[in-house]
Amino acid sequence: MRTQGAASASLEPGGAPEIEGSLRSARDFPYWLVAIFLVLGWMAYLIVTQDRYNAPYRRILQGVRITVETTVYGFVIALVIGLIAGLGRIARNVFARNVSMTYIEFVRGVPVLVLIFTIAYAIVPPLADTFGFKTNSLSFQWRATIALALIYGAYLAEVFRAGIESVPKGQMEAGRSLGMSHAQTMRKIILPQAIRNMTPAIGNDLIAMLKDSSLVSVLGVNDIAQQGRKYAAASFQFRPTYFVMTFFYLTMTIMLSLLLAWYRKRLGLGDRD
């Protein structure tokens, strides 16, 4: 009788949906985010309360502006390069398609660090001389920015290609039937829809570029990584210094991830069950 009573209670109106909703809420709760915030809170506590963490924090803070500038400027340039290469990737013109393919495959086939050295020392100087700029007048920060832009332009080209191809072909036919040219249809109909679909991937590449911007320290650019390396080498405080570096990068990437998640939800691109 007790078993039967329990079974009948679970079948009462509203009982099962409430239990299912509770289980879903528990399953979807962002435990990982709570764990990350606890780690960041612990790191922040160490920085505020202990001088050996506060000293590298103040030193590394000087490199935040360089890191942000390099990432933002590089990503804007990469978006332009990626759009051009992505359109070339799907172009009917054989020359444009093969040039884009060569660029994309070349970049994707070489390690990022090797490309940064190659672009900064072997490609940018002769290009600067060709266009009448003095090589010495071009700072290593800008060389690093150009390197990151060229590298991520190749990855964004594939994002643009996939986004454009995700738009139904009937959209192009509809635009042409309204009297628009191929370029007008692409600009006014296809690209707005494609960019909406590409937003998550573009955001992920922005976060990836922010992390990869630490590699520009090999060129002597005084970003977060370089400031941290200098301080650690001078003070021999390796553990506090690298904890603080982790704190800076983790804080920025989590902020960007949350902003991206909010924007995806605003566009209605959130994960569906």
C-alpha positions in Angstrom: 0.0 0.0 0.0 2.8 2.4 0.8 4.5 1.8 -2.6 1.2 2.3 -4.3 0.6 5.6 -2.4 4.0 6.9 -3.4 3.4 6.0 -7.0 0.0 7.7 -7.0 1.5 10.8 -5.4 4.1 11.1 -8.2 1.2 11.1 -10.7 -0.6 14.0 -9.2 -1.2 17.0 -11.5 1.8 19.2 -11.7 4.0 16.8 -9.7 6.1 15.3 -12.6 6.7 18.6 -14.4 7.9 20.2 -11.2 10.4 17.4 -10.6 11.5 17.5 -14.2 12.0 21.2 -14.1 14.0 21.0 -10.9 16.3 18.4 -12.4 16.7 20.5 -15.5 17.6 23.6 -13.5 20.1 21.6 -11.5 21.6 20.2 -14.6 21.8 23.5 -16.4 23.2 25.5 -13.5 26.7 26.9 -14.4 28.7 25.2 -11.8 31.9 25.8 -13.9 31.3 29.6 -13.8 30.9 29.5 -10.0 34.2 27.6 -9.8 36.0 30.1 -12.1 34.7 33.0 -10.0 35.9 31.4 -6.8 39.4 31.0 -8.3 39.3 34.6 -9.5 38.1 35.7 -6.1 40.9 33.8 -4.3 43.5 35.4 -6.7 42.1 38.8 -6.1 42.3 38.3 -2.3 45.9 37.4 -2.6 46.7 40.4 -4.7 44.9 42.8 -2.3 46.3 41.3 0.9 49.9 40.2 0.1 52.7 42.4 -1.2 54.4 39.7 -3.2 51.2 39.4 -5.3 50.4 43.1 -5.3 53.9 44.1 -6.7 53.7 42.0 -9.9 50.0 43.1 -10.3 51.0 46.7 -10.4 53.9 45.9 -12.9 51.8 43.7 -15.1 48.9 46.2 -15.1 51.1 48.4 -17.3 50.9 45.9 -20.1 47.1 45.6 -20.2 46.7 48.6 -22.5 49.2 47.1 -25.0 47.4 43.7 -24.9 44.0 45.3 -25.5 45.2 47.6 -28.3 47.0 44.8 -30.1 44.0 42.5 -29.9 41.4 45.1 -30.9 43.4 46.6 -33.8 44.5 43.2 -35.0 41.0 41.8 -34.9 39.5 44.7 -36.8 42.1 44.3 -39.6 41.6 40.5 -39.5 37.8 40.9 -40.0 38.5 42.9 -43.2 41.1 40.4 -44.4 38.8 37.5 -43.5 35.9 38.9 -45.4 37.9 39.5 -48.5 39.5 36.1 -48.4 36.2 34.4 -47.5 34.5 36.0 -50.5 37.4 35.0 -52.7 37.2 31.5 -51.3 33.7 31.1 -52.8 34.2 33.2 -55.9 33.6 31.9 -59.3 36.8 33.5 -60.5 39.5 30.9 -60.6 42.3 33.3 -59.8 40.6 34.9 -56.8 39.6 31.5 -55.4 43.1 30.0 -55.7 44.8 33.1 -54.2 42.4 32.9 -51.2 43.0 29.1 -50.9 46.8 29.6 -51.0 46.7 32.2 -48.3 44.4 30.3 -46.0 46.2 26.9 -46.3 49.6 28.6 -46.0 48.7 30.3 -42.7 46.9 27.2 -41.3 49.9 25.0 -42.1 52.5 27.0 -40.2 52.7 27.4 -36.4 51.5 30.8 -35.0 54.8 31.6 -33.4 56.8 30.9 -36.6 54.4 33.1 -38.5 54.8 36.0 -36.1 58.6 35.9 -36.5 58.3 35.5 -40.3 55.8 38.3 -40.7 57.5 40.7 -38.3 61.1 40.2 -39.6 60.8 38.9 -43.2 57.5 40.3 -44.6 56.7 43.6 -43.0 60.1 45.3 -43.5 60.3 44.9 -47.3 56.6 45.8 -47.6 57.2 49.0 -45.6 60.1 49.9 -47.9 58.0 49.2 -50.9 55.3 51.6 -49.8 57.8 54.3 -48.7 57.8 53.7 -45.0 61.0 53.5 -43.0 61.2 50.1 -41.3 62.6 51.6 -38.1 59.5 53.9 -37.8 57.2 50.8 -37.6 57.1 49.7 -34.0 57.2 46.0 -33.0 53.8 46.4 -31.6 52.4 47.3 -35.0 54.4 44.5 -36.6 52.9 42.1 -34.0 49.4 43.5 -34.7 49.8 43.0 -38.5 51.1 39.5 -37.8 48.1 38.6 -35.7 45.7 40.2 -38.2 47.2 38.2 -41.1 47.1 34.9 -39.1 43.5 35.3 -37.9 42.4 36.7 -41.2 42.9 33.2 -42.6 40.8 31.6 -39.8 38.1 34.2 -40.1 38.0 33.6 -43.9 36.7 30.1 -43.3 34.2 31.5 -40.8 32.9 33.9 -43.4 32.8 31.2 -46.0 30.8 28.9 -43.8 28.5 31.7 -42.7 27.7 32.8 -46.3 27.1 29.2 -47.4 24.7 28.7 -44.5 22.3 31.2 -46.0 19.9 29.4 -48.3 20.7 29.8 -52.0 17.2 31.0 -52.7 18.1 34.3 -51.0 20.5 35.1 -53.7 18.0 34.1 -56.4 15.3 36.3 -54.7 17.7 39.3 -54.7 18.6 38.8 -58.3 14.9 38.5 -59.2 14.3 41.9 -57.6 16.8 43.5 -60.0 19.8 43.6 -57.7 23.3 42.8 -58.9 25.3 40.0 -57.3 27.3 42.4 -55.2 24.2 44.3 -54.0 22.4 41.0 -53.1 25.5 39.9 -51.2 25.8 43.2 -49.3 22.2 43.8 -48.5 20.7 40.3 -48.1 23.3 37.5 -47.8 25.9 39.1 -45.5 23.5 40.5 -42.8 22.0 37.0 -42.4 25.5 35.3 -42.6 27.0 37.7 -39.9 24.2 36.8 -37.6 25.0 33.1 -38.0 28.7 33.7 -37.7 28.5 35.8 -34.4 29.5 32.9 -32.1 32.4 31.8 -34.2 33.7 35.4 -34.6 33.4 35.9 -30.8 35.4 32.7 -30.2 38.2 33.8 -32.6 38.3 37.2 -30.7 38.9 35.3 -27.4 41.5 33.1 -29.1 43.3 36.2 -30.5 43.3 37.7 -27.0 45.1 34.7 -25.7 47.4 34.4 -28.6 48.4 38.0 -28.2 50.7 36.8 -25.4 52.9 35.4 -28.1 53.9 38.9 -29.3 56.1 39.1 -26.2 58.7 37.2 -28.2 59.1 40.5 -30.2 59.8 42.5 -27.1 56.3 44.1 -27.0 55.5 45.2 -23.5 52.2 43.4 -23.1 51.0 41.5 -20.1 53.2 38.4 -20.8 56.3 40.5 -21.4 55.8 42.6 -18.3 55.3 39.4 -16.3 58.4 37.8 -17.7 60.5 40.8 -17.0 59.3 41.1 -13.4 59.7 37.4 -12.7 63.3 37.4 -14.1 64.2 40.4 -12.0 62.6 39.4 -8.7 62.7 35.6 -9.0 59.0 35.7 -7.8 57.8 33.2 -10.4 54.8 31.8 -8.7 53.1 35.1 -7.7 54.0 36.6 -11.0 52.5 33.8 -13.1 49.4 33.6 -10.9 48.8 37.3 -11.5 49.3 36.8 -15.3 46.8 34.0 -15.2 44.4 36.3 -13.2 44.6 39.0 -15.9 44.0 36.7 -18.9 41.3 34.6 -17.2 39.4 37.8 -16.2 39.4 39.2 -19.7 38.5 35.9 -21.4 35.7 35.2 -19.0 34.3 38.7 -19.4 34.4 38.3 -23.2 32.8 34.8 -22.9 29.9 36.2 -20.8 29.4 39.1 -23.2 29.3 36.7 -26.1 26.8 34.4 -24.4 24.6 37.4 -23.7 24.8 38.6 -27.3 24.0 35.1 -28.6 20.9 35.0 -26.3 19.9 38.4 -27.5 20.1 37.2 -31.1 18.2 34.0 -30.3 21.2 31.8 -31.0 21.4 30.2 -27.6 21.8 26.4 -27.2 18.6 24.5 -27.8 17.7 21.2 -26.1 
